[in-house]
Structure formats: structure tokens, C-alpha cells
Amino acid sequence: MAQYTPMIEQYLKVKEGAKDAFLFFRLGDFYEMFFEDAILASKELEITLTGREGGGAEKIPMCGVPYHAAEGYIQRLIEKGYKVAICEQLEDASVTKGMVKRDIVRVVTPGTVMDGKIIADKSNNYLVCVTESDGMMALAACDLTTGELYVTSVLSGAEWLRDEIGIYEPAEIIGDPALLELLRSETPLLAKPVVYTPWEKREEELARRQFGEAVWVRLEKERGQCLALLISYLNETQRRSMGQLSQISPYEPGNYMILDPFTRRNLELTETVRERSKKGSLLWLLDRTETSMGARLLRRRIDKPLLQRAPIERRLEAVDYLYNQFIVREDLRLALKEIYDLERLVGRIAFGSANGRDMNALKLSLAQIPALKELCMTSGSATLREIGASMDECAEIREDIDRAIVEDAPVSVRDGGIIRSGYHARLDELREASSNGKRWIAELEAKERLATGIKSLKIGYNKIFGYFIEITKSNLAALPEGRYERKQTLANAERFVTPELKEKEALILEAQDKMTDLEYSLFTELRDRISGQIPRLQNLAEKVAEIDVYQCLAAVSAEHRFVKPVLSDGYDLRLEGGRHPVVEAVLKESAFIANGSTLSKEDGNILLITGPNMAGKSTYMRQVALICIMAQIGCFVPASSAEVPLIDRIFTRIGAADDLIGGQSTFMVEMADIQVMTEKATARSLIIIDELGRGTSTSEGMAIAQAVIEYVHDTISCKALVSTHFHELAHLEESLKGLKNYSMAVQESGDKVNFLRKLVPGAADSSYGIYCARLAGLPEGIIDRAYGLLRSIEQAAYPGGSSIHYGGGLESQAAAKEVATTSIQQPESVIAETSGIPADSYSSIADEVVQLSIFGEEEPRKNRKGSANQSAVVTEVQENPAIKEFIASVRNADLMNMTPLQAMSLLNDLKMKAKDL
Ligand SMILES: Nc1ncnc2c1ncn2[C@@H]1O[C@H](COP(=O)(O)OP(=O)(O)OP(=O)(O)O)[C@@H](O)[C@H]1O
């Protein structure tokens, strides 16, 4: 083994304790890195790699960063998913003989970082700890920056762990190595990269002390063990007290709706599927919070919709009150606007990194509390009054800060200028001495100018030479010989001192040193005093966040005309005029077409939705799920009326966004999801499957789709929305009592297709896949060829020459034949022909029928069944002159040339006519 110098030996010894981290080894004014650390860091940080003699045969690779700029470099490494161990000199190098003692003072890891870019204002930075013992899995999630600490546990189950971790999106996961291995394979599910740190050491004693015996004894065993492991890791990395982790928030998973990571992504709850950005998500739409802690709480609520009626009602009550009280809402908003991030301020106070500005931010925030409390206490909402009553104003903390800290506090806490005069007698004395000294120097300058006659004579100060008298070279001749003692020569000036000046300098500097030391200790005393009040401040922060969330949800609900949902006693779901909140918000004014939904035992718990691509099927299905989630987080919902049951779990199989996962095929992913669904769904779940059975051959896909639907119907009997391109599945309506066919209406005119976005009863007969391909801009050559192929497929299937519109799912002529023979569905044009309606008149009447459904019906008609029924209605329409006249008057209305009054009168006429239809 190579013999290194004592310093390198010391380095290697310290490095032993930080094998998985970069070791920032303090040498004077630099943090140096050696060996592999240096090679990698020089690449990652783009800094120069040098070498150093270290006693071995070869030079040791080395690179370094100045200590005062280290923060930025550390953050860059953390952002890249590394850990950094900071090794400081523990003795004063100038007074130590031999090697200075050095040791690690903190290990910064992605899950324990306290500041920097990684810590976004409105989101959390979680470190998650997972353990398993005696058949129980426990999870603790901790955000050191805010002091939040959640803990929960269940009977072991990999899915549960995956779902729960998905909610926290941790930066780092620690815990049982075997569990970490299991989770590693799920990594692509998480929105951001995650660092895994196997950790098995548990320190129960430490955890007991951290949380207090009273709390500890009430914790379930597995949760306690999980926390003991977490605390051991935090202790090892932070090496300081963690006062911000004063309270544990245990929770029961069964109290919340379960949303797996796919569902959360598919429904775009907190980020969009494509860009993975917040913009375009439900959180983006709802987030009108004024404070960062409010924003984080809102996100947590979206992630964890409630399952119990009473707490949901409690939330809705507050939102309802504020929805109707614009002025109170505004007043609350104005007060909240002035409140800083209390949780993070408290985190910094506990961590010891809070400065004078943080103290003032805390003071200003606390100053808003009396007004906020008063607004809540005098409100008409029982929920808000209860919150108001429990708010602790922490007035003496505010006064304490106000007495101590100057208004315009500096960033540094070590350079003085932070404590108010009048706060501490000794500090005032020192200040007086220092300013007397300075005055004396100003007087000396004036006196010497007079005595020497040199007007440009000045007295300056620098850290190396202290105070000096400076005389420019041109004036040197005028200076009496021997008046001053020469100290320093510059290019165009000479600097001098006098014994008197040196004496005063000593006094001033001593006073200043003492002053800054005293200010620093007064500041830390104040910080420690406030540290002792952390639980009070954290409780207050929670209340503020909750009020913020209520005003936010009320404001969004009022702006977007959401309504208060009624939580149904049974299992029924009834929505009138339901909308997708985000699609509606991004579409231009009132362009969104509302659709009702009824899912009940009587009306059918399963909707089988057919319709062309682009018709709005996915949007519709998502909107039902979002409305349920919004109701269960305690928000109003986008509908004209809503009765919702308490859904225990939502499963979704939507779109192709998750195709990338772990190299599995789309079809395998779909089947794996369906498997979980069959195992976990209960009668209180909501299942959403988009294009069930795609991704395999048509006949097999259809067979699987039918079998799955039957299973959901017969065995799970929960609510389900299923969309499919297999129009042939419409026959299921006959065998499954609880299944109803619906389709998204379209209007064909000439070679154009108009998507009406209206859900109508009955199955659709075409997918208009090639039409959509044209809309997407595919070359005309491909489109023409596709239509040509389609015609030949149709001919093969219907040699008689009748035409049928096929869905995009058809893969081969053989499959087409198979479908044609197994189909029980008659295409409308075929029905029209056989019923004697000429083809051209059929298409125009069909237009009218679809239009009618928009003008005439909010709720889907219940007496219609499938396309065959639609064609029966066609005949009915053709024969009904009143309907024809009604449609003609709508068609002939010249809207562009009408006055508003004329339009009103037309509408009135139509309304009267409609009564007679
Ligand atoms: N109710 C509605 N009102 C207005 N526009 C809508 C409505 N529903 C959907 N849209 C618009 O239509 C587009 C297509 O909708 P969606 O993706 O739901 O169709 P789809 O039937 O699921 O299509 P595909 O089968 O191709 O996935 C959406 O991007 C949206 O802009």
C-alpha cells in the first residue's frame, strides 16, 4: 500500500465515512477533492483537475472550490443526484501544532438539502423511508425544509408501496435494501430522478427523544421502527438537532381514495402527461393559493382525496361560505398575500440558517395573523370559526423580533448591523465607543489637512493595514519631514500612520469586533428562543395553509361556475352538465360542450362509449373521474348539478403515455393494470378504460375486452366508463343489465365530419380514423390509399356493395370478415337502405337527429338502444312535420343580421315550438 502524507492519510480516513458521497475536504480557504472524487467532480462541475504530491509514487488527482462559493457547487452536485459530505477543520489552524483535526459536519443529500434550486417554493422535497417487518410495511415521508413528517403502514403489498411513494415523489428513498431493490424497478414511474440509499441502522432511543415519550408510545410498532431508521439516517447526515421535526402526522391509508401513479398521471392531477409540467394540470387550474404552504397543502389534498363524509362536508362548508362571500374572500386573500412561507422559515430557524431577513419575514407574517383570525372568527362558516379559534397569534414572538432586529437587516448574521439600538445596553456602549472613535478620526483628518496644508489628505481604512493617512505623491514635498511614520507605498500615493492613530484604531477595532460578536450572539439567542416555539409556529402555519386552500378553492369555483356537490348516501352518481375543468378552461369562452352522466343500479353502472377518434371520449371519461376527485377533496365541481358517491379508488387505463415503462409492450402494461384492477377494485371503485383491448389482434382484443367488461359487471359491480373502437361490443347491452351503450355524436356533411362532443345513447358505427389522419396532416397519397383499402375491405365483407364505416382497429381483411360475420350491429346506412330511405336523405336526416340531441336534450334519452334505434328515430323525424319545421327555423335563422332583441324573440319562438314536439 502506498505511504501517503499525514494529510492524505487523514483524508482517506474521513472518506471511509462517506463512501457514497463527494468529500469536500476543507484546506484553508478551499474545499479540496482527491482521487476518484476529484476526477468525477472536475467533470461534473467543469473545474480544473490538477495533481498533488501526496507521498505516493504518483501525483494524486485533485480539484477544489473556494469555500465561500461552495454552496453553488454543492447544489449542482445535489441536483445531479449526488451526495456531498462536508469535512471542516475543527481547530484553528493558526494555533494548532501539527495536523488540524478535521471531520464531516454534514452530509447533504437530495432528500436532506435545505436550500437551492431543488427546493421549489410551492412544492415539497421529500425523503421517504420504507421498512418491512412482521408482514407490515411502513413508510415515513419527511420534508426537512418544512418540518412535515408523515408516517403510515399497511399489511405488506408492493402496489401499496408504489402508490404511496408516487404521491410523495421523493428526491431520495432510504430503508430496507430489499424494498429499495423492488422500488428501483418502478423508478420510471416517478416524475423526478430519485436517489436510493440502503439504510438499516435504527436508533430508537434517538427517535424517542426527538418525538417525546408520550407520542412514541402511541405509535404502532412498525411505524416506530420506520421512524427510528429515518432518524438514524438524519442524525448521521445532518449531525445537528432537527427541531423542525417536532411533530409526527400518522395517517391511515384507508382514509383516502387510492390513486395509483398511472391514474394520477392519466388524469393529469398535478402535471400533464406529455410535458410533465404543472401547467395544464388540475393543480394548475385550482391553485389560487396566496402562500407557499397553502400551495403545498392544496397539492397534498389533490393527492389524497378523502373517503369520509364528515371531513369532506367540513371542507365544503368553508368553501361554500367563501364562494358566496366575495368581500371576505378578498380580505382573506389580502392578509394571506403578506404571509411568507412560515414552514420554511421555521425550518431555517431550526436548522440554524435563518438570518435577520428571515426573522423580519416571520415578524411581518405574524403581523397578519390577528386580521386573519378575526376574519375567520366573525365569518358565517363553522369550519373557519373553528380554525380561527385555534389560531395562536404568537404575538410575543413577533414583539421579540421587533424589539431586536433592525428593519433593513443585512443578509449576513456575522458582520453586525442586525440588532436594533436600545435592545442591549452593552451593545449600545460599544456602538457609542466605535462611533466616537470614528468621529475622532474624522476630526483628525480635518486637523491634519489644516496643519499640513494638503487639501487632498485623507484617512482611509483597509483590513490589512488598518487606518492610515494617505498623501498623493504630488503633495509629498509639502509634508514636513518626520511628521508621520511611513507604512505603505502605492503607485501615486504614500500611506502613513501615527502612534495616536494606531491607538485609536485599536480601540475602534476592538469595539467593532466586540460589537459584531455581541450582535451575533444576541441574534443566535433570539433564534434559539424562537426555536423553542417551533411547534406553535408550525401549528399556526397549518391553519394559515388551510384557510388559504379554502379561499383558493372558493375563488376558482366561483370563477368557473362550479357547483357544490351533494355526497350521495348510496352508490349513485348523477351529474348534469358535467365539464372537464381544465379542457373547459383552456378552450375559448363557452366552447366546451357539457355532458351529463348517470351511473346507478337502475340506469346502469357501466357506460360503454363508442365514437370516432377525436370525438371527446377520453375527455368525457376523465371529467367524471375529476369531478369525483374534486368533490372528495372538498372542492366545488364543474357541473350544473352533481350528486356523487364516495369513491374508494379510481383505476384508469388511458392513452399511450405509459408505453415507455420498463420495456414492456403497451399491451402487457394494459393487461398488468387490468390484473391489478380485477384484484383491487371494490363495488365503490370507479374504473375508466380507454380503448380496451387495443394493441393486440382485433379478434383477441375484442374477446378480452368483452371478458373484462363482463367481469367488471358481474364480479366487481362497480362504476365503469369504458370506451372502445369495437362497435361490435354494443351487443353487450343486451346481455348485461347494468351496461348502457353511449356514443359521441358526430355530424357528417359532404366529406367533412363535425364532432359535436355530445354524449348520446346508442353505439356509434364508425371511427372516422382515416378522416382524423387527414386532419392530422398525413399526405393525401396515404389518405387516398387508406380509403381505397377500406373500400376493398368493405367489399370483401359486404360483397353486395353496401357500405360500412370501419374503425381504425381493423388490421386485416380476414379480421374484417370475422367482424362482419360476428357483428350484431347494423350500420346505419344499411338500415337506412333496407328501410327504404334514400341514402342522401338519410345522411341529412341523421345530421338533424344529432343536432336535435344537442338542442333538445341535456340528459341522454333512455328509450334509445343502439344504432337500430337511432334509425327508428330517423324515420320518426322524417314523418314529423313539426320537427322538420322546428329544424328549418333554426337552419334559416340569419344570426349575423339579427339584433339581440330579434335573437331573443327567435329563441322564444323556438322554445314555444319545442314544447309541442
Ligand atoms: N365536451 C367537449 N367540448 C368541447 N371540446 C371537447 C370536448 N371534449 C373533447 N373536446 C376536444 O376534443 C379533443 C379530442 O378529445 P378526446 O381526446 O377526448 O377524444 P377521443 O374521443 O378520446 O379521441 P381518441 O379516440 O382519438 O383518443 C380534445 O382535445 C378537446 O380539445
The ligand as an ORCA input file, in Angstrom:
! r2SCAN-3c Opt
* xyz 0 1
  N     -67.063     18.253    -24.397
  C     -66.185     18.873    -25.192
  N     -66.417     20.127    -25.620
  C     -65.516     20.744    -26.430
  N     -64.385     20.184    -26.842
  C     -64.080     18.955    -26.458
  C     -64.976     18.227    -25.614
  N     -64.436     17.017    -25.384
  C     -63.282     16.984    -26.071
  N     -63.058     18.128    -26.712
  C     -61.904     18.435    -27.554
  O     -61.705     17.355    -28.430
  C     -60.382     16.875    -28.383
  C     -60.359     15.365    -28.504
  O     -60.972     14.800    -27.371
  P     -60.593     13.373    -26.819
  O     -59.131     13.198    -26.769
  O     -61.359     13.222    -25.569
  O     -61.186     12.457    -27.948
  P     -61.264     10.869    -28.038
  O     -62.626     10.529    -28.496
  O     -60.831     10.268    -26.785
  O     -60.248     10.598    -29.194
  P     -59.260      9.344    -29.408
  O     -60.136      8.150    -29.541
  O     -58.586      9.717    -30.674
  O     -58.364      9.341    -28.212
  C     -59.851     17.364    -27.031
  O     -58.513     17.687    -27.136
  C     -60.663     18.579    -26.727
  O     -59.999     19.767    -27.122
*
